[in-house]
Structures are given as structure tokens and as C-alpha cells.
């Protein structure tokens, strides 16, 4: 009996054809463009009407990687008009964008585990990989099912993957600064296992985690206690702190707070130097996303001329947006809002509380609803479209009794 023939490689499909992208860009612009945001940008990022000044951070909103991912998702529906299209989880962390894709009949699949839905994919189906990327097990499953894959993984994320793969190849444990349950970190951790799946990683989130690891590096400790502190999701299978903290390389989820990642790098380097007398067992590579850094730096610059309050607009599960909120909270009243509907009430603001990890309601700062002069700061994470920023700007002025017409935008 002859062996079954190997499944032929699926022909690559170019979905970035000029005719397709022209239509896609027009559609994306109609969904997410904001004339008001463009107007304020042209006026130096600040506009004053009466006793109300609204100031935008110099960098905010969609980054290139997010724009590319959205464009590819929209293009997929145009090119594969008659096919079933699926998406691993969310394309980015913004409810409005994911809602638009849902209306285009792009079906979201579970991203925390390979459910039975993946076994139902066929060679005629299209699977979109989100901007965060996906773990190798998911990519292997898509290949096994033979479906057409549209990979929108951000280039900055793939740079991190190359770094942790190189660590694994050299038997270096990856210490990843990130959130163990985040899509990007899960995808990165899977690459830290290396091509032979024998590599190791440890995910740390806080400086307290870092200090615990550093103490273990310098002084040793209770192995079981160490493993109890970090959940199974936070380290590779078979990870042993007595074996796998001798040679380490630091990487990170690309959307983390840059200053915190740098401090983690410094502390781990110091701990290894204290233990070994040198830093030969330590490697590091700057893997913070450029757009994330630019938005953080722009907010710090805004705080040099501190507004009276700050609205940070974005999805509540957006990591890069969360870190903007953390920066703002250190300096002034800061409200993390998903969109302008959070400002619908004249009594309270609905906003996300980072400490309780829930949406809550608070009274408006008295200055916002008074007749006193005020400066309102607005910024947004890299996954927030301009139309949601515009709606926040309009609502901010409305709360001050100023209509859209006063902004003189068609």
C-alpha cells in the first residue's frame, strides 16, 4: 500500500493588492478618522474655547502595527468575500474595532486554549492571527488544518520572539517582564521554549516579583515555595529555579512600562553580579515597542505643563493604555475611560479602577463642571481609534457648555 502523498503547500495569497487596499483604506478611514483630532493636531495639539483648554499628548492613538493589523483584517474580508473567516481572540484590545470586525462576519475563536472549534477549521477557511501573535501550538494547529492564514503579528513582537529563541538556543532562560495571562506574553513564552521545546522561561510582573527572584539568585531558597509563588502559567514546564537561573536573558511584553522594565533589568543584573562576581550570566535586549515608548514619553512631556485632569481613552484590557493611566495617576486626577459613553452622566464618570480591576463611578472633579478656567488633557493607547478620541473631546467640551459647532469642523 502506497504512502499517502504529503499535503501540498497552500499557495500564498497576496491580500495587499493596490485595488483591495484602496477600498480598505477608504473603509477604515470612514470608520475611524476624526476631523476634530486632525484639526487640534494642526493647531499644535491644543485648542482653547472660552475658559476651556483641551490639550492632546503629542503621540497617542493608533500605531503602525495596529493600523496594519486592522488593514489586513479588513482586506481579508474583501479578498475572501465568500469564505468563512476566523480570528484568534481579538485583533487588538479595543471593543469598537472588534465590534466592527464582528459586523463583517469575522468570527472570534477562543485564545486561552485550543478548543474543539479549531478542529472544525478546513482548508477553505481563513484564520487571522492578531497583532499580539499566537502561541506556537495555535500556529501548528492552523497548519495542521490547512486553512489560509493571515498573520497580522506586529513586527516589534516578532523581534522579541527572535531574541527569546536565541536565548533558548544557547540554553539561556528567558525572564519575561509581562502579564502571564496576556496574549502577547503567552505567544512569546511559547517561543522561549525554543525549536526543540527544551528551553525555559519565567514571567515576572512586578518589582516585588523581581526582588524575590533576585534574592533566590543570590541566596537560594525553598524551591517548592518559589514554584508556588509563580503560577504554572508563569513558568515553563519543568522549570527549576535551582537549575535555570544560572544563565538568564531578560525580554518583555512590548507594551510594558519602560522605566519598570529597565529597573527589572538593573536589579537582575546586579543580583547575578553579586552571585558570580561578573555579569557573564546576564543578557538583555531592549524590546519595548517604539510606539509604546513614544506614547509614554509624550505623556511625561504633557505633565511638564500639567493639565487639571486627564482622560486616558482605550480598552480596559489594553496593556499599553493601562501604563499611561499609571503614569497619569502619579501626577493628577486621571480617568481611564473606554469611550465617551463613560461621560454620559452629568453626575458621575464611569471609569476603570486599576486597583480593583473593575469599572467604577466617581464624581466629576468640581472644576470640570464649574465656570472656572480649566485645562483638560487627553491621551489614548496605541489601540484606540481617532473617532473614539474625538467623541471624548466633544463630550468634554459639552460638559463645559460648549457645542461641537464651536470647534468649527465640518
C-alpha positions as CSV (number, residue, x, y, z in Angstrom):
1,X,0.0,0.0,0.0
2,X,1.5,3.3,-1.0
3,X,2.1,6.1,1.5
4,X,-0.4,9.0,1.4
5,X,1.0,12.0,-0.5
6,X,2.1,14.9,1.6
7,X,-0.4,17.8,1.7
8,X,0.7,20.4,-0.9
9,X,1.7,23.7,0.5
10,X,-1.0,26.2,0.1
11,X,-0.3,29.0,-2.3
12,X,0.4,32.3,-0.7
13,X,-2.4,34.8,-1.4
14,X,-1.5,38.5,-1.7
15,X,-4.2,40.4,0.0
16,X,-2.4,43.7,-0.1
17,X,-3.2,44.3,-3.7
18,X,-3.5,48.0,-4.7
19,X,-7.1,47.7,-5.7
20,X,-8.0,46.0,-2.4
21,X,-6.0,48.3,-0.2
22,X,-7.6,51.4,-1.8
23,X,-11.0,50.2,-0.8
24,X,-9.8,49.0,2.6
25,X,-8.2,52.4,3.5
26,X,-11.3,54.2,2.5
27,X,-13.4,52.0,4.6
28,X,-11.1,52.1,7.6
29,X,-10.9,55.9,7.3
30,X,-14.7,56.2,7.3
31,X,-14.9,54.1,10.5
32,X,-12.1,55.6,12.5
33,X,-11.0,59.0,11.1
34,X,-11.5,62.2,13.1
35,X,-11.5,65.7,11.5
36,X,-11.6,67.2,15.0
37,X,-8.5,65.3,16.1
38,X,-6.7,66.3,12.9
39,X,-7.7,70.0,13.5
40,X,-6.3,70.0,17.0
41,X,-3.1,68.3,15.8
42,X,-2.6,71.1,13.2
43,X,-3.1,73.7,15.9
44,X,-0.2,72.2,17.9
45,X,-2.2,69.8,20.0
46,X,-4.1,72.3,21.9
47,X,-7.4,74.3,21.5
48,X,-9.0,76.9,23.7
49,X,-12.6,77.9,23.6
50,X,-13.7,80.4,26.2
51,X,-12.4,79.3,29.5
52,X,-11.8,75.7,28.4
53,X,-8.5,74.4,27.0
54,X,-8.2,70.9,25.7
55,X,-4.6,69.5,25.3
56,X,-3.7,66.4,23.4
57,X,-0.5,64.4,24.1
58,X,1.9,64.7,21.1
59,X,1.7,61.0,20.5
60,X,-1.4,58.9,21.0
61,X,-3.8,56.5,19.4
62,X,-3.2,54.0,16.6
63,X,0.3,52.9,16.0
64,X,1.6,51.5,12.7
65,X,1.3,47.9,13.9
66,X,-2.3,48.4,14.9
67,X,-3.1,50.1,11.6
68,X,-1.5,47.3,9.7
69,X,-3.4,44.6,11.6
70,X,-6.8,46.3,11.0
71,X,-6.0,46.9,7.3
72,X,-5.1,43.2,6.9
73,X,-8.3,42.1,8.7
74,X,-10.5,44.3,6.5
75,X,-8.6,43.2,3.4
76,X,-9.2,39.6,4.3
77,X,-12.9,40.1,4.1
78,X,-12.6,41.8,0.7
79,X,-10.3,39.2,-0.8
80,X,-12.1,36.2,0.7
81,X,-15.6,37.5,0.3
82,X,-17.2,34.1,0.1
83,X,-15.1,32.2,2.7
84,X,-15.5,31.7,6.4
85,X,-13.1,34.0,8.3
86,X,-12.0,33.4,11.9
87,X,-9.8,35.4,14.3
88,X,-7.8,34.1,17.2
89,X,-9.2,36.1,20.1
90,X,-9.3,39.9,19.4
91,X,-7.3,41.7,16.6
92,X,-6.3,44.4,19.1
93,X,-7.6,45.4,22.6
94,X,-10.3,47.8,21.6
95,X,-14.1,46.8,21.7
96,X,-15.1,49.2,18.9
97,X,-12.6,47.7,16.4
98,X,-13.5,44.2,17.4
99,X,-17.2,45.0,17.1
100,X,-16.6,46.3,13.5
101,X,-14.9,43.0,12.6
102,X,-17.8,41.1,14.1
103,X,-20.2,43.0,11.9
104,X,-18.1,41.9,8.9
105,X,-18.8,38.3,9.9
106,X,-15.2,37.7,11.1
107,X,-15.7,35.2,13.9
108,X,-13.6,35.3,17.1
109,X,-12.2,32.0,18.3
110,X,-11.1,31.3,21.9
111,X,-7.5,32.3,22.5
112,X,-6.8,30.9,26.0
113,X,-6.9,27.3,24.8
114,X,-7.3,25.3,21.7
115,X,-11.0,24.5,21.8
116,X,-12.8,22.0,19.6
117,X,-13.7,24.9,17.3
118,X,-10.2,24.7,15.9
119,X,-10.7,21.1,14.9
120,X,-13.6,22.2,12.7
121,X,-11.4,24.5,10.5
122,X,-11.0,23.4,6.9
123,X,-8.7,24.2,4.0
124,X,-11.3,26.6,2.7
125,X,-11.4,28.7,5.9
126,X,-9.3,31.8,6.6
127,X,-7.7,32.3,10.1
128,X,-6.4,35.7,11.2
129,X,-3.6,35.8,13.7
130,X,-4.0,39.0,15.8
131,X,-1.4,41.8,16.3
132,X,-0.2,40.1,19.6
133,X,0.7,36.9,17.7
134,X,-0.3,33.5,18.9
135,X,1.4,30.6,20.7
136,X,3.2,28.1,18.6
137,X,0.6,25.4,19.5
138,X,-2.1,27.6,17.8
139,X,0.1,28.1,14.7
140,X,0.7,24.4,14.5
141,X,-3.0,23.7,14.7
142,X,-3.7,26.2,11.8
143,X,-1.1,24.5,9.7
144,X,-2.5,21.0,10.6
145,X,-5.9,22.1,9.5
146,X,-4.6,23.6,6.2
147,X,-6.5,26.8,6.4
148,X,-5.4,30.1,4.8
149,X,-3.5,32.1,7.4
150,X,-3.4,35.9,7.5
151,X,-0.8,36.8,10.1
152,X,-1.0,40.4,11.4
153,X,1.6,39.9,14.2
154,X,3.3,43.2,15.0
155,X,7.0,43.4,13.8
156,X,8.1,44.6,17.3
157,X,6.6,41.4,18.8
158,X,8.4,39.2,16.3
159,X,11.7,40.9,17.3
160,X,11.1,39.7,20.9
161,X,10.4,36.2,19.6
162,X,13.8,36.2,17.7
163,X,15.5,37.2,20.9
164,X,14.0,34.6,23.2
165,X,14.5,31.9,20.6
166,X,18.2,32.8,20.6
167,X,18.3,32.6,24.4
168,X,16.8,29.1,24.2
169,X,19.3,28.0,21.6
170,X,22.1,29.0,23.9
171,X,20.4,27.3,27.0
172,X,19.6,30.7,28.5
173,X,16.4,31.1,30.5
174,X,14.2,33.9,29.4
175,X,12.9,36.1,32.2
176,X,9.9,37.9,30.6
177,X,8.6,41.1,32.1
178,X,4.9,40.9,31.3
179,X,1.4,39.7,32.3
180,X,1.3,35.9,32.3
181,X,-2.3,35.9,31.0
182,X,-1.8,38.4,28.2
183,X,-2.0,37.1,24.6
184,X,1.4,38.6,23.6
185,X,3.2,37.2,26.6
186,X,1.8,33.7,26.1
187,X,2.9,33.8,22.4
188,X,6.4,35.0,23.5
189,X,6.7,32.4,26.2
190,X,6.0,29.6,23.7
191,X,8.9,30.8,21.5
192,X,11.1,30.9,24.6
193,X,10.8,27.1,24.7
194,X,13.0,27.1,21.5
195,X,12.5,25.0,18.4
196,X,13.3,21.8,20.4
197,X,10.8,22.8,23.2
198,X,13.6,22.3,25.7
199,X,14.0,26.0,26.7
200,X,12.8,27.6,29.8
201,X,11.2,30.9,30.8
202,X,9.9,32.7,33.9
203,X,7.3,35.5,33.7
204,X,7.5,38.3,36.3
205,X,5.2,41.3,36.5
206,X,6.1,43.4,39.5
207,X,9.2,44.7,41.2
208,X,8.2,42.6,44.2
209,X,8.4,39.6,41.9
210,X,11.8,40.8,40.7
211,X,13.2,41.2,44.2
212,X,12.0,37.7,45.1
213,X,13.8,36.2,42.1
214,X,16.9,38.3,42.8
215,X,17.0,37.1,46.4
216,X,16.8,33.5,45.2
217,X,19.6,34.1,42.6
218,X,21.9,35.4,45.4
219,X,20.9,33.3,48.3
220,X,19.0,30.3,47.1
221,X,15.8,29.3,48.9
222,X,12.9,26.9,49.0
223,X,12.4,25.5,45.5
224,X,8.7,24.5,46.2
225,X,7.9,27.8,47.7
226,X,9.4,29.5,44.7
227,X,7.2,27.5,42.3
228,X,4.1,28.1,44.5
229,X,4.7,31.9,44.2
230,X,4.7,31.8,40.4
231,X,1.7,30.1,38.8
232,X,2.1,27.3,36.2
233,X,1.2,29.9,33.5
234,X,4.2,32.0,34.7
235,X,7.0,29.4,34.0
236,X,7.9,26.7,31.6
237,X,7.1,23.1,32.2
238,X,9.9,21.6,34.3
239,X,11.3,24.9,35.3
240,X,13.6,24.6,38.4
241,X,14.9,27.7,40.0
242,X,18.0,25.8,41.3
243,X,18.9,24.9,37.7
244,X,17.5,27.5,35.4
245,X,18.6,30.8,37.0
246,X,22.3,30.5,36.2
247,X,22.2,31.9,32.7
248,X,19.3,34.4,32.1
249,X,18.2,36.8,29.5
250,X,15.6,39.5,30.0
251,X,12.8,40.2,27.5
252,X,9.4,41.8,27.8
253,X,5.9,42.2,26.7
254,X,6.4,45.1,24.3
255,X,3.7,47.2,25.9
256,X,5.1,47.3,29.5
257,X,6.1,50.5,31.3
258,X,9.6,51.2,30.0
259,X,11.0,52.6,33.3
260,X,9.8,49.5,35.2
261,X,11.4,47.1,32.6
262,X,14.7,48.9,32.9
263,X,14.6,48.7,36.7
264,X,13.9,45.0,36.5
265,X,16.9,44.6,34.1
266,X,19.1,46.5,36.5
267,X,18.1,44.5,39.6
268,X,18.5,41.1,37.9
269,X,21.9,42.2,36.5
270,X,23.1,43.3,40.0
271,X,21.9,40.0,41.6
272,X,23.9,37.9,39.1
273,X,26.9,40.1,39.5
274,X,26.7,39.7,43.3
275,X,26.4,36.0,43.0
276,X,29.0,35.4,40.2
277,X,31.3,38.3,40.5
278,X,30.5,39.3,36.9
279,X,27.6,39.7,34.5
280,X,28.6,36.9,32.2
281,X,25.3,35.1,33.0
282,X,23.1,38.0,32.1
283,X,21.8,39.1,28.7
284,X,19.4,41.9,27.8
285,X,17.9,43.4,24.7
286,X,15.6,46.4,24.5
287,X,12.3,45.0,23.4
288,X,9.9,47.8,24.4
289,X,7.7,48.8,21.4
290,X,8.7,52.1,19.9
291,X,5.1,53.3,19.7
292,X,4.6,52.4,23.4
293,X,7.7,54.3,24.4
294,X,6.6,57.3,22.3
295,X,3.2,57.5,23.9
296,X,4.7,57.2,27.4
297,X,7.3,59.8,26.7
298,X,4.6,62.1,25.2
299,X,2.6,61.8,28.4
300,X,5.5,62.6,30.6
301,X,6.1,65.7,28.4
302,X,2.5,66.8,28.8
303,X,2.9,66.5,32.5
304,X,5.7,69.1,32.4
305,X,2.8,71.6,31.9
306,X,0.3,69.7,33.9
307,X,-3.3,69.9,32.9
308,X,-6.0,70.0,35.6
309,X,-7.3,66.5,34.8
310,X,-6.5,63.7,32.3
311,X,-8.7,61.4,30.3
312,X,-7.0,58.2,29.0
313,X,-9.1,56.6,26.4
314,X,-8.8,52.9,25.4
315,X,-9.9,49.3,26.0
316,X,-9.8,48.3,29.6
317,X,-7.8,45.2,28.7
318,X,-5.2,47.2,26.8
319,X,-1.8,46.9,28.5
320,X,-0.2,49.9,26.9
321,X,-3.2,52.1,27.8
322,X,-3.1,50.8,31.4
323,X,0.5,52.1,31.7
324,X,-0.5,55.5,30.5
325,X,-3.1,55.6,33.3
326,X,-0.4,54.6,35.8
327,X,1.8,57.4,34.7
328,X,-1.1,59.9,34.9
329,X,-2.3,58.8,38.3
330,X,1.1,59.7,39.8
331,X,0.6,63.3,38.9
332,X,-3.0,64.4,38.6
333,X,-6.6,63.3,38.6
334,X,-6.7,60.6,35.9
335,X,-9.7,58.7,34.5
336,X,-9.4,55.6,32.4
337,X,-12.4,55.6,30.1
338,X,-13.3,53.2,27.3
339,X,-15.1,55.8,25.3
340,X,-17.3,58.9,25.6
341,X,-20.3,57.0,26.9
342,X,-18.4,56.8,30.2
343,X,-19.1,60.6,30.4
344,X,-22.8,60.3,29.5
345,X,-24.0,61.1,33.1
346,X,-23.8,64.6,34.4
347,X,-23.4,63.3,37.9
348,X,-20.5,60.7,37.6
349,X,-17.8,59.4,35.4
350,X,-17.7,55.7,34.7
351,X,-14.0,54.7,34.6
352,X,-11.8,51.7,35.1
353,X,-10.1,51.4,38.5
354,X,-6.7,49.7,38.2
355,X,-6.6,48.7,41.8
356,X,-10.0,46.9,41.9
357,X,-9.8,45.9,38.2
358,X,-13.4,46.9,37.7
359,X,-15.3,49.8,36.2
360,X,-16.5,52.1,38.9
361,X,-18.2,55.5,39.1
362,X,-16.8,58.7,40.6
363,X,-17.9,62.2,41.0
364,X,-16.6,64.7,38.4
365,X,-13.8,66.9,39.7
366,X,-15.6,70.1,40.8
367,X,-13.5,72.2,38.5
368,X,-14.8,70.4,35.4
369,X,-18.4,71.5,35.9
370,X,-17.7,74.9,37.3
371,X,-17.2,78.2,35.4
372,X,-13.5,78.3,36.4
373,X,-10.8,78.1,33.6
374,X,-9.7,74.5,33.1
375,X,-7.1,72.6,31.1
376,X,-8.3,69.0,30.1
377,X,-5.6,66.6,29.0
378,X,-6.5,63.7,26.7
379,X,-4.3,60.8,25.5
380,X,-5.0,57.3,24.3
381,X,-3.3,53.9,23.9
382,X,-2.0,52.5,20.7
383,X,-5.1,50.5,20.1
384,X,-7.6,53.4,20.4
385,X,-9.1,54.8,17.1
386,X,-9.3,58.5,16.5
387,X,-13.1,58.5,16.3
388,X,-13.3,57.5,20.0
389,X,-10.8,60.2,20.9
390,X,-13.0,62.7,19.0
391,X,-16.1,61.7,20.9
392,X,-14.3,62.2,24.2
393,X,-13.1,65.6,23.1
394,X,-16.6,66.6,22.1
395,X,-18.1,65.3,25.3
396,X,-15.5,67.2,27.4
397,X,-16.5,70.4,25.8
398,X,-20.2,69.6,26.1
399,X,-19.7,69.2,29.9
400,X,-18.4,72.8,29.8
401,X,-21.4,74.0,27.9
402,X,-19.6,74.2,24.5
403,X,-21.1,72.7,21.4
404,X,-19.5,70.9,18.5
405,X,-20.2,73.9,16.3
406,X,-17.8,76.0,18.3
407,X,-14.9,73.8,17.1
408,X,-15.7,74.9,13.5
409,X,-15.2,71.5,11.9
410,X,-17.4,70.2,9.1
